Amino acid sequence: MSSRSILIVEDEPAIREMVGFALSQAGFESIEAGDAAQARKRIAERPPDLVLLDWMLPGMSGIELARYLRKNDATRKLPLIMLTARSEEADKLKGLEIGADDYVTKPFSPRELVARINAVLRRAAPAANDETISSGGISLDPTGHRVTAGDTNLEMGPTEFRLLHFFMTHAERVYSRSQLLDQVWGSHVYVEERTVDVHIRRLRKALSLSGHDRFVQTVRGSGYRFSTQV
């Protein structure tokens, strides 16, 4: 089995070298790009399994590149981790809102970075149960990674897909943010509870195309619930 490839989009050669070494030690193949233009070329030539994207890049910024990747059909579901020196919560939320699957603040340890990469790749993997689930007019196909409502295809990222899969297989029950983190992200993942709110908003946005966003309900003071009883 060939090793998974990680595209490092970073304009500082020293950081690219450090990250590349850590990835090779962890069994990954690293591909490098110094700016957004190079990154787009590398992705077109050979799509990686995951992108590590620096926020501050010359020319097109990392945020702009993330927007581009999420709007492009070929890269919409490509796992993406933002690397940045920005540590304010508003910046983290902006990165997640734009479509990043995780956010790593500089300086970071190579071990933490590899752990986060592995966590994101696990979340992006197909669900173990390949049986199609249907509820309230929504159908979720784990094998094809498709969510449909009638003839409408509902596009969503890998984290939102896993979140919806968990909700649909555990309908009518209320789950706190910490419980959702354990069940959807994994108990050993470095993710803040506020991250759940970001992905809930993104899931609702995806479901709003067919009017099913109302199924994802906020239970004040407790958490979230998936219910077709509305």
Residue pairs with C-beta under 8 A, 6 or more apart in sequence:
2 29
3 27
3 28
3 29
4 28
4 29
4 49
4 50
4 121
5 28
5 29
5 30
5 31
5 46
5 48
5 49
5 50
6 23
6 28
6 29
6 30
6 31
6 48
6 49
6 50
6 51
6 52
6 117
7 30
7 31
7 32
7 33
7 39
7 42
7 43
7 48
7 50
7 51
7 52
8 16
8 19
8 20
8 23
8 30
8 31
8 32
8 33
8 52
9 33
9 34
9 35
9 36
9 38
9 39
9 51
9 52
9 53
9 54
9 57
9 62
9 65
10 16
10 19
10 32
10 33
10 34
10 52
10 54
10 83
11 34
11 35
11 54
11 56
11 57
11 58
12 54
13 34
15 54
15 83
16 32
16 34
18 110
19 30
19 52
19 110
19 113
20 30
20 32
21 110
22 110
22 111
22 113
22 114
23 29
23 30
23 114
23 117
24 30
25 110
26 114
26 117
26 118
28 117
31 42
31 46
31 48
33 39
33 41
33 42
34 58
35 57
35 58
35 59
35 60
36 57
36 59
36 60
36 61
36 62
36 64
36 65
36 68
37 59
37 60
39 51
39 53
39 65
40 65
40 68
42 48
43 51
43 69
43 75
43 78
47 74
47 75
47 78
48 78
49 79
49 121
50 78
50 79
50 80
50 81
50 117
50 120
50 121
50 124
51 69
51 78
51 79
51 80
51 81
52 81
52 83
52 113
52 117
53 62
53 65
53 66
53 80
53 81
53 82
53 83
53 100
54 62
54 82
54 83
54 84
55 61
55 62
55 63
55 82
55 83
55 84
55 85
55 86
55 91
55 95
56 62
56 84
56 85
57 65
60 68
62 82
62 83
62 84
63 94
63 95
63 98
66 80
66 82
66 95
66 98
66 99
66 100
67 98
67 99
68 75
69 75
69 76
69 78
69 80
69 99
70 76
70 98
70 99
70 157
76 155
76 157
77 124
77 145
77 157
77 158
79 101
79 120
79 121
79 123
79 124
79 158
80 99
80 100
80 101
81 100
81 101
81 102
81 103
81 104
81 116
81 117
81 120
82 95
82 100
82 102
82 103
82 104
83 104
83 106
83 108
84 91
84 95
84 103
84 104
84 105
84 106
85 105
85 106
86 92
86 105
87 105
89 194
92 103
92 105
92 192
93 194
93 198
95 103
96 103
96 195
96 198
96 199
97 198
97 201
97 202
99 157
99 202
101 120
101 123
101 124
101 157
101 158
101 159
102 116
102 119
102 120
102 191
104 112
104 113
104 116
112 190
115 188
115 189
115 190
116 189
116 190
119 185
119 186
119 188
119 189
119 190
119 191
122 186
123 158
123 159
123 162
123 184
123 185
123 186
124 158
126 142
126 143
126 145
127 142
127 162
127 165
129 142
129 169
130 142
130 143
131 142
132 139
132 140
132 141
132 142
133 139
133 140
133 142
133 165
133 168
133 169
134 140
135 168
135 171
135 228
136 212
136 215
136 228
137 149
137 150
137 210
137 212
138 147
138 148
138 149
138 154
138 164
138 168
138 207
138 210
138 212
138 215
139 146
139 147
139 148
139 149
140 146
140 147
140 161
140 164
140 165
140 168
141 147
141 148
142 165
145 158
145 161
146 153
147 153
147 154
147 156
147 161
147 164
147 206
148 154
149 207
149 209
149 210
149 212
150 210
152 209
152 210
154 206
154 207
154 209
154 210
154 212
155 206
156 164
156 202
156 203
156 206
157 202
159 184
159 185
159 199
159 202
160 199
160 202
160 203
160 206
162 184
163 180
163 184
163 199
163 200
163 203
164 203
164 207
164 226
166 180
166 183
166 184
167 215
167 216
167 224
167 226
168 226
170 226
171 226
171 227
171 228
172 225
172 226
172 227
172 229
173 225
174 219
174 222
174 223
174 224
174 225
175 183
175 223
175 224
175 225
176 222
176 223
177 193
177 194
177 196
177 197
177 223
177 224
178 193
179 223
180 196
180 223
180 224
181 187
181 189
181 191
181 193
181 195
181 196
185 191
185 195
196 224
200 216
200 218
200 224
203 216
204 213
204 216
205 213
207 213
207 215
207 216
214 230
215 226
215 227
215 228
215 230
216 224
216 225
216 226
217 224
217 225
217 226
217 227
217 230
218 224
219 225
